C-alpha cells in the first residue's frame, strides 16, 4: 500500500463556499471552480483536465494494463464539519476499480481519518451519487483523493462539495432510542463444555448478554431437502440458559448443489489462495431454492430470533460471496418477502458492507422498504473514526429519506496479533483504551453494540484470551463491564476469577468464578 502515500503535493483552497469541480454543476454566485492537480500514477496515462461544455471529463484515466494511480486536491477546513459531496457521470470500463476518498489531517499533518465517498468497479457506471460526511473535530485539512486500480478508461465528470447542516431535529433522529444492548460475537466458541460454561459466565458477569450468530446455508442444507439446524438450535438454547440472547442471526452462503459451481470455477488467482477459495460460494441457479431455505429456517425459529441479517459483508471477497450487487439484491428482496410472511414480528436487516457503494446503491434503487435496520462494522484505527463511519451511514440514509435503525454487529480493536487487520494497537492497555472510547461513542447512535470478539487466542480482539485450558480476562473485559454497569467499582456484588498461574502438560486445573456481596442486603 506504499503507493497510496506517493501523492503529489496538492494545491490548497479554502472551502468556506461551495466547491465546484467541472462545469456540469452550476457554480452560482458563491461557488468557484478549480482545476485538478497532482497525478502520482505508477503505470498507464493519467490525464486530469478541467471539464468544459462538450470537452473532456474533469478526471480521466486510461490504462492499457492493470495500473494504479492517484489524483487529489487539498481543502482547508473551516468551522463547518459536515459536507455534502456530489459526483456526476462516473464510469470504469473493462477491469478494476475507481474510488473517491477524503483524507483528514490534523494541524501537525497526521492523518486522523480516511473516508471513502464512492467507488465503482469493472463495467459499472452511475449518473449521480451523493455522500454526506462529518469530519473529525481534529481535522484541519482535507485531501479529496481519487484512487484507481484498473485496466481501461475511467472518469468522473464533475464534483460539488457544499456545507450540509445537521439540524437539532436531525440529530434527534440519529440518536439511539433505547437502553444499550451490550454484546459480543463468538460467545459460545469453545468446544470443551467446561470452558464454554466458564466463558459464558464471565461474559454475563460483565453485562455482555447479547450476541450475533450466523447460519450457513451450505451446512444447514448440505444435501438438497435435508436440513440440519441443530447448531443454531443448540446455540440459542445455551444462550437462554445463561440469560443471554442472539439479537441478530445472519444467513450466509449457497451450497454447490444450488449454485452449480464450486471453488474450481474461480479464477486461477483466487484458487491460489486455498483458505479464501474454501469460503467461496456463488448465487443459486434457481432463486426458489433460496426462498425455500429461508422459509424453513424462519419457520423453525419463529419467535426466537428477533432479526435476520441477509449475509455477512457480501461486498468483501474474503467472506466468500462470488456474486454482484444485482445478486445481493435478489438475496435481500426474496428473503425479506419470506421472512415477513412467515414471522411478521421478526426484523429484516441489511448486511454490513465493508465498502460504501452498495448501501448507497440500494437506497438509490428504492429498496429501503425491504429491510428494517442496517448493520454496520465501523472498524477504524481510532475511536473517533468508528463514530465517523457510523454517522456517515446515518447521514447517507437521512439524505436519501431512508433512515433506519443502525445496529453495530461488529466493532473491535486488537493488540497487534494481525498487523494487516483493522484496529491494531500496541498492547492490551491501548486496545482497552480505544475500545472503551469507541464503545461509548457508538452507544450514542445504536441500541445494539457488539464487540468482535468474545474469546480469541493471542494478541487479538478477544475480551477473554483463550489459553487453551483457561480463559484470561483482558483489560478490555473489565472496561466493558464498567461501561455496561455490571462491573461497577462501587457495586454491592463484585466478581473475581481464581485460576492456577501455570499447569503442566496434561495436568488438570480448576477455575473459580467467585462473587462477593459487600453489602448488608441479600
Secondary structure, 3 states (H helix, E strand, C coil): CHHHHCCCCCCEEECCCCEEECCCCCCCCCCEECCCECCCCCCCEECCCCCCCCCCCCEEEEEEEEEEEEEEEEEECCCCCEEEEEEEEEEECCEEEEEEEEEEECCCCCEEEEEEEEEEECCCEEEEEEEEEECCCCCCEEEEEEEEEEEEEEEEEEEEEEECCCCHHHHHHHCCCCCCEEEECCCCCCCCHHHHHHHHHHHHHCCCCEEEEEEEHHHHCCECCECCCHHHHHHHHHHHHCCCEEEEEEEECCCHHHHCCCHHHCCHHHHCCHHHHCCCECCCCCHHHHHHHHHHHHHHCCCCCCEEEECCCCCCHHHCECCCHHHHHHHHHHHHHHHHHHCCCCEEEECCCCCCHHHHHHHHCCCHHHCCEEEECCCCCCHHHHHHHHHHHHHHHHHCCCCCEEEEEEECCECCCCCCCCCECCCHHHHHHHHHHHHHHHCCCCCEEEECCCEECCCCCCCEEECCCCEEECHHHHHHHHHHCCCCCCCCEEEEEECCCCCCCCCCCCCEEEEEECCCCC
